[in-house]
Amino acid sequence: MNQALLSGWLTADPDYGPTTKGQYCNFTLGVHEASKYKKERGLFVPITCYDDAAERIKKTCSKGSFISIVNGKLISDEWTTPEGQKRSMLKVQQYIFEVSRFGTGKEDEQGKTLEEAFSDLPFQN
């Protein structure tokens, strides 16, 4: 089974553009990795989505938005550089996601802003 579930912050404003059949959206999600065996750190995961999901990201998200990817899968992106070198990378193709209230810049139920609630995380949002 190939299923990705992630929650994190957009590290920059999303990149949008047209495809031959609709539109795409690419962005990087900063994810908090916590493990009892490793020091806590931030992971930066490339995300791509298309059509309706891309349109919703475009309308509701910007740098610092906190989103949860509820349904996604790992895909391999392959390309050739102008110099002729073959490159590849893993990224997540997003299908269904939710935007947190923290992503809007509004306060949560305890009156904390995004910066106050998550100021101890190991990466900048």
Beta strands, then each sheet from edge to edge (+ up, - down):
strand 1: 4-10
strand 2: 15-18
strand 3: 23-33
strand 4: 41-50
strand 5: 66-80
strand 6: 86-99
sheet 1: 2+ 3- 1+ 5- 6+ 4+
end
